[in-house]
């Protein structure tokens, strides 16, 4: 009996040892160099971390892309209906539709030119002054980002966002020759102007290797966050050349030519203000803190300029006008555009206030002194406001908002004058001079060519009858 019990105990011990040997993991397999295999159905830790990192990247890309698509729509809204209503209300009743049609036409015309070669000339690699044709017909412009410009959004999104700037810029010029240029001449002039003035200026300021590019190898690193030189100085100065070349409207300045509907202009100005958030904050090219800073600066600049213009008008005339207030807000938006991604909120208030007063004086004093007929004050607001904004950007830009410059050790370097970089004022001045020179020379040559080919101005009879009927066969109001 004892032998049987002993044998049973030995058997139990042996079975336990065998079972332990089968289930135990060797020490070598549990070392850091040989982690235990993942249980069935689970992935290794490294693979799970890689997927998590990819998910974070995809989420950021989706967020940035969503913001940029919304910004693109906001900027397009600035042209139509914003600018169309703003300009349409400022002209006389018989020219309202023709003026609005100019903005709408450019939404279509510039889009086609941009797709064929405009985007390539502005942003593809080329010379210091103009891009190449490597992206003509949008070749290679797809879902993959262009790391030189915007690393977290598809290049196609970057392309369409920049298109909206290319659309509104020539549309701003229309305010100078309102009520007297042929529609056919306007189409040809704007097509040539877009290619010969806008595209080169956009490349010089924003294109890789451009003469004035601040972050991608420019000779004169000028700061222009969202288009003070590219959009407003070029369009405003070109507007002045158009006004001088075409001459005054019949009866100007002897006959009063008040806006036919300040209500339309009021609605248009409000749409411009809202759309400008996409214009400036969208130029951060991402949905991060820089976009927030530009958003705030944009709003503060517009508000201060509206108060500045209305206040100056109140002091001079005894009452502030609605037209003055909305014009002031646009002047502030113009001036803060180049600075929006570089300055603090308090600096934005100061820039806006200065711009409101300066643009008011340009429209009421300088224009009257020189006697030119800039119908809707495109030069007084955009040319003067863009110049003021570009120069003041060099004064107030700070690394605390945007550390765009780095020293040899990779640390943030001073940006503007108040930040300890007085040399930046020279770079800003160089950009202003280039923008003025290109706009003056380019616009005059194009006007001369179009005048020889088509003639620029409608006949006296057509001007008296109004461009709505003579150019489009329609009337804005059937009362």
C-alpha positions in Angstrom: 0.0 0.0 0.0 2.8 2.4 0.9 4.5 1.7 -2.4 1.3 2.5 -4.3 0.9 5.9 -2.5 4.5 6.8 -3.1 4.2 5.9 -6.8 1.1 8.1 -7.0 2.9 11.1 -5.4 5.9 10.7 -7.7 3.5 10.6 -10.7 1.8 13.8 -9.6 5.1 15.6 -9.1 6.3 14.6 -12.6 3.1 15.7 -14.2 3.3 19.1 -12.4 6.9 19.6 -13.6 6.0 18.7 -17.2 3.0 21.1 -17.1 5.2 23.9 -15.7 7.8 23.3 -18.4 5.2 23.6 -21.1 3.7 26.9 -19.9 6.7 28.7 -18.5 8.5 31.3 -20.8 12.2 31.1 -21.0 14.1 33.9 -19.4 15.7 34.8 -22.7 12.3 35.5 -24.2 11.4 38.0 -21.5 14.5 40.1 -21.8 14.2 43.7 -23.2 15.8 42.5 -26.5 13.1 39.8 -26.9 9.8 41.1 -25.6 7.0 38.6 -25.2 4.9 38.0 -28.2 1.6 39.9 -28.3 -1.4 37.8 -27.4 -3.4 36.5 -30.3 -5.4 39.4 -32.1 -3.2 42.3 -30.7 -0.5 44.3 -32.6 3.0 45.0 -31.4 3.4 48.2 -29.4 5.6 49.8 -32.1 3.0 49.3 -34.7 0.3 50.7 -32.5 2.4 53.8 -31.8 3.1 54.3 -35.5 -0.6 54.1 -36.2 -1.4 56.6 -33.4 1.2 59.0 -34.8 -0.3 58.7 -38.3 -3.8 59.3 -36.9 -2.6 62.5 -35.2 -1.0 63.7 -38.4 -4.1 62.9 -40.4 -6.2 64.8 -37.9 -4.0 67.9 -38.2 -4.1 67.7 -41.9 -7.8 67.4 -41.9 -8.2 70.3 -39.5 -5.8 72.5 -41.5 -7.4 71.6 -44.8 -10.9 72.3 -43.5 -9.8 75.7 -42.3 -8.1 76.5 -45.6 -11.1 75.5 -47.7 -13.3 77.7 -45.6 -10.8 80.5 -45.9 -10.8 80.1 -49.7 -14.6 80.4 -49.8 -14.4 83.5 -47.5 -11.9 85.2 -49.9 -14.0 84.4 -52.9 -17.0 85.9 -51.0 -15.0 89.1 -50.8 -15.2 89.5 -54.6 -18.7 88.3 -55.1 -20.9 89.4 -53.4 -18.7 91.6 -51.2 -16.8 93.9 -53.6 -19.5 93.6 -56.2 -22.1 95.1 -53.8 -19.6 97.6 -52.3 -18.6 99.0 -55.7 -22.1 98.5 -57.2 -23.7 100.7 -54.6 -21.1 103.5 -55.0 -21.8 104.2 -58.7 -24.8 105.9 -60.2 -27.9 103.8 -60.9 -27.3 103.4 -64.6 -23.9 101.7 -64.0 -24.7 99.4 -61.1 -25.0 96.2 -63.1 -22.0 96.9 -65.3 -19.9 97.5 -62.2 -21.0 94.3 -60.5 -20.5 92.4 -63.7 -16.8 93.4 -63.7 -16.2 91.6 -60.4 -18.2 88.6 -61.5 -16.4 88.3 -64.8 -13.0 88.3 -63.1 -14.1 85.4 -60.9 -14.4 83.3 -64.1 -11.7 84.8 -66.3 -8.8 84.8 -63.7 -9.7 81.2 -62.7 -9.1 79.9 -66.2 -5.8 81.8 -66.6 -4.7 80.6 -63.1 -5.3 77.0 -64.1 -3.5 77.2 -67.4 -0.3 79.1 -66.3 -1.0 81.7 -63.6 -0.4 79.5 -60.6 2.8 78.1 -62.2 4.2 81.6 -63.0 3.5 82.7 -59.4 4.7 79.7 -57.4 6.7 77.3 -59.5 10.5 77.6 -59.3 11.9 80.1 -61.7 13.9 83.3 -61.6 14.0 86.0 -58.9 11.2 87.8 -60.8 8.9 85.2 -62.3 8.1 81.5 -61.9 8.5 78.8 -64.5 5.9 76.7 -66.4 6.6 73.4 -64.6 3.1 73.5 -63.0 1.3 74.8 -66.1 -2.2 73.2 -66.6 -1.8 72.3 -62.9 0.6 69.5 -63.7 1.6 67.8 -60.4 -0.8 69.8 -58.3 -2.7 67.2 -56.4 -3.3 65.8 -53.0 0.3 65.7 -51.9 1.5 68.9 -50.1 4.1 71.2 -51.4 6.5 71.2 -48.4 8.0 74.6 -49.5 4.7 76.4 -49.0 2.3 74.4 -46.8 3.3 71.1 -45.4 -0.1 70.0 -43.9 -2.5 70.7 -46.7 -2.8 69.3 -50.2 -1.1 71.5 -52.8 -4.4 71.7 -54.6 -5.9 73.4 -51.6 -3.0 75.9 -51.5 -3.5 76.5 -55.2 -7.2 77.3 -54.9 -6.6 79.5 -51.9 -4.0 81.6 -53.8 -6.4 81.8 -56.7 -8.9 83.7 -54.7 -6.2 86.4 -54.1 -5.5 86.5 -57.8 -9.2 87.1 -58.5 -9.9 90.0 -56.1 -6.7 91.9 -56.9 -7.6 93.0 -60.4 -11.3 93.5 -59.3 -10.1 96.2 -56.9 -8.8 98.2 -59.9 -12.3 98.4 -61.4 -13.2 101.1 -58.9 -10.9 103.6 -60.6 -12.4 103.5 -64.1 -16.0 102.8 -63.1 -18.6 104.2 -65.3 -16.4 104.8 -68.4 -14.4 101.8 -69.6 -15.6 99.4 -72.3 -16.4 95.9 -71.1 -14.3 94.3 -73.8 -11.3 96.6 -73.0 -11.7 95.7 -69.3 -11.6 91.9 -70.1 -8.4 92.2 -72.2 -6.7 94.7 -69.8 -7.4 92.5 -66.7 -6.2 89.3 -68.5 -2.9 91.0 -69.4 -2.5 92.7 -66.1 -3.0 89.4 -64.2 -0.2 87.8 -66.1 2.3 90.7 -66.4 1.8 92.4 -63.1 0.1 90.2 -60.5 1.9 86.9 -61.2 5.4 88.4 -61.2 4.7 90.3 -58.0 3.2 87.3 -56.3 6.3 85.2 -57.2 8.7 87.9 -56.0 7.0 88.2 -52.6 5.6 84.7 -51.9 7.3 82.3 -54.4 10.4 80.3 -53.5 13.5 82.2 -54.4 11.6 85.3 -55.2 13.3 88.7 -55.0 11.4 89.8 -51.9 10.6 86.5 -50.2 11.2 86.7 -46.5 11.4 82.9 -45.7 12.4 81.2 -49.0 15.6 82.9 -50.1 14.7 86.4 -51.1 17.4 89.1 -51.7 15.3 91.6 -49.8 13.3 89.7 -47.2 10.2 91.8 -47.1 7.3 91.0 -44.7 3.9 90.7 -46.4 1.7 88.2 -44.6 -1.4 88.4 -46.8 -0.8 90.8 -49.7 -0.1 94.4 -48.8 2.3 94.8 -51.7 1.0 91.9 -53.9 -2.6 92.8 -53.7 -3.2 96.3 -52.5 -0.3 98.4 -53.7 -0.3 96.8 -57.1 -4.1 97.2 -57.5 -4.2 100.7 -56.0 -1.4 102.2 -57.9 -2.6 100.6 -61.1 -6.0 102.1 -60.4 -4.4 105.5 -60.3 -2.7 105.0 -63.6 -6.0 103.9 -65.1 -7.8 107.0 -63.8 -5.1 109.2 -65.2 -5.0 107.5 -68.5 -8.8 107.4 -69.1 -9.4 110.9 -67.9 -12.4 112.2 -65.9 -16.0 111.2 -66.2 -18.2 113.6 -68.1 -19.2 116.4 -65.8 -16.7 115.5 -63.0 -16.2 117.4 -60.7 -18.7 120.0 -61.6 -21.7 117.7 -61.4 -22.4 115.8 -58.1 -22.1 112.0 -58.6 -23.3 110.5 -55.3 -23.6 106.8 -54.7 -27.0 105.5 -55.9 -27.3 103.1 -52.9 -25.2 103.4 -49.7 -27.3 100.4 -48.4 -25.8 98.1 -51.0 -22.3 99.4 -50.2 -22.9 99.0 -46.5 -23.8 95.3 -47.0 -20.8 94.8 -49.3 -18.5 96.4 -46.7 -19.7 94.1 -44.0 -19.2 91.1 -46.2 -15.7 92.3 -47.0 -14.9 92.6 -43.3 -16.1 89.0 -42.6 -14.4 87.6 -45.7 -11.1 89.3 -44.7 -10.7 86.9 -41.9 -10.1 84.2 -44.5 -7.9 86.6 -46.4 -5.6 87.3 -43.5 -6.0 84.4 -40.9 -6.1 81.9 -43.8 -2.7 83.1 -44.9 -1.3 81.3 -41.8 -1.9 78.2 -44.0 -2.9 76.2 -40.9 -5.5 76.3 -38.1 -3.0 77.1 -35.4 -2.2 80.0 -33.1 -0.8 82.1 -35.9 -4.2 82.1 -37.6 -5.7 83.2 -34.3 -3.2 86.1 -34.0 -3.9 87.2 -37.6 -7.6 87.0 -37.0 -7.5 89.2 -34.0 -5.1 91.7 -35.6 -7.5 91.9 -38.7 -10.5 92.7 -36.6 -8.7 95.3 -34.4 -7.2 97.0 -37.4 -10.5 97.4 -39.2 -12.3 98.7 -36.1 -9.6 101.3 -35.3 -9.6 102.6 -38.9 -13.4 102.9 -39.0 -13.2 105.0 -35.8 -10.2 107.0 -37.2 -11.9 107.9 -40.6 -15.3 108.6 -39.0 -13.7 110.7 -36.3 -11.7 112.8 -38.7 -14.9 113.3 -40.8 -16.9 114.2 -37.7 -14.3 116.8 -36.7 -14.2 118.3 -40.3 -17.8 118.1 -41.3 -19.6 118.1 -38.0 -21.1 114.6 -38.5 -19.8 111.1 -39.4 -21.2 109.5 -42.5 -22.1 105.9 -43.1 -20.0 105.9 -46.3 -17.0 107.3 -44.3 -17.3 104.7 -41.6 -17.4 101.7 -44.0 -14.7 103.2 -46.2 -12.5 103.5 -43.0 -13.1 99.9 -42.1 -11.9 98.8 -45.6 -8.8 101.1 -45.3 -8.0 99.4 -42.0 -8.4 96.0 -43.4 -6.1 96.9 -46.3 -3.4 98.4 -44.0 -3.4 95.4 -41.5 -3.1 92.9 -44.3 0.7 92.8 -44.6 1.1 93.0 -40.8 -1.6 90.7 -39.6 0.7 87.7 -39.1 3.5 89.7 -37.5 2.1 92.2 -35.0 0.4 92.3 -31.6 -3.3 93.4 -31.1 -2.2 96.8 -29.7 0.0 97.4 -32.7 -2.9 96.4 -35.0 -5.0 99.1 -33.3 -2.4 101.7 -34.0 -1.9 100.7 -37.6 -5.6 100.8 -38.2 -6.0 104.2 -36.6 -3.2 105.7 -38.7 -4.5 104.1 -41.9 -8.0 105.5 -41.3 -6.8 109.0 -41.0 -4.3 108.8 -43.8 -6.7 107.3 -46.3 -9.4 109.9 -45.3 -6.9 112.6 -46.2 -6.0 111.0 -49.4 -9.6 110.7 -50.5 -10.7 114.2 -49.4 -7.5 116.4 -49.7 -5.0 114.8 -52.0 -7.5 113.7 -54.6 -9.0 117.2 -54.7 -5.7 118.9 -54.9 -4.5 116.9 -57.9 -7.9 116.6 -59.6 -7.8 113.0 -60.8 -11.0 111.1 -61.1 -10.5 107.8 -59.1 -14.2 107.0 -59.2 -14.5 104.8 -56.2 -11.2 105.8 -54.5 -9.3 102.6 -55.2 -6.0 104.4 -55.0 -6.9 106.4 -52.0 -7.8 103.3 -50.0 -5.8 100.4 -51.4 -2.8 102.2 -52.8 -2.3 104.5 -49.9 -3.5 102.0 -47.3 -1.3 99.2 -48.7 1.7 101.5 -48.6 1.1 102.6 -45.0 0.5 99.0 -43.9 3.6 97.7 -45.6 5.9 100.3 -44.0 4.4 100.0 -40.6 4.8 96.2 -40.7 8.5 96.9 -40.7 8.1 98.9 -37.6 5.8 96.8 -35.4 6.6 93.2 -36.5 7.8 91.1 -33.6 9.2 87.6 -33.1 6.8 87.1 -30.2 4.0 86.8 -32.8 5.9 85.2 -35.7 9.6 84.2 -35.3 10.1 84.2 -39.1 13.8 85.1 -38.9 16.5 82.9 -37.2 20.0 83.5 -36.2 23.0 81.2 -36.9 22.1 79.0 -33.9 18.5 78.7 -35.0 17.1 81.0 -32.3 14.4 83.5 -33.1 15.9 86.8 -34.3 14.5 90.3 -34.2 11.9 91.0 -36.8 10.8 94.6 -36.9 12.1 98.0 -35.7 10.5 97.8 -32.3 11.8 94.3 -32.0 15.4 95.4 -32.6 15.7 95.1 -36.4 15.8 98.6 -38.0 17.1 97.1 -41.2 13.7 95.6 -41.9 12.4 99.1 -42.8 14.7 99.1 -45.8 13.4 95.7 -46.9 9.8 97.0 -46.6 10.7 100.1 -48.5 12.3 98.0 -51.3 9.2 96.0 -51.6 7.0 99.1 -51.8 9.2 100.6 -54.5 9.2 97.4 -56.6 5.4 97.2 -56.3 4.9 100.8 -57.2 7.3 100.6 -60.2 5.8 97.4 -61.6 2.3 98.6 -61.3 3.0 102.0 -62.9 5.1 100.7 -65.8 3.1 97.5 -66.4 -0.3 99.2 -66.2 0.6 102.0 -68.5 2.0 99.7 -71.2 -1.0 97.4 -71.0 -3.4 100.4 -71.2 -1.6 101.7 -74.3 -1.7 98.4 -76.1 -5.4 97.8 -75.3 -6.3 101.3 -76.3 -4.6 100.8 -79.7 -6.3 97.5 -80.3 -9.8 98.1 -78.9 -10.1 101.6 -77.5 -10.6 101.9 -73.8 -13.4 104.4 -73.2 -17.0 104.3 -74.2 -18.4 107.1 -76.3 -19.9 110.2 -74.7 -23.4 109.0 -75.7 -22.9 105.6 -74.1 -21.4 107.1 -70.9 -24.4 109.4 -70.5 -26.9 106.6 -71.2 -25.0 104.3 -68.7 -23.0 101.1 -69.1 -25.8 98.8 -68.0 -27.7 99.3 -71.2 -24.9 100.1 -73.6 -22.5 97.3 -72.5 -25.0 94.6 -71.3 -28.5 95.6 -72.6 -30.0 95.4 -69.1 -31.1 97.7 -66.3 -30.5 97.2 -62.6 -33.9 98.6 -61.6 -37.2 98.4 -63.5 -39.3 101.0 -61.5 
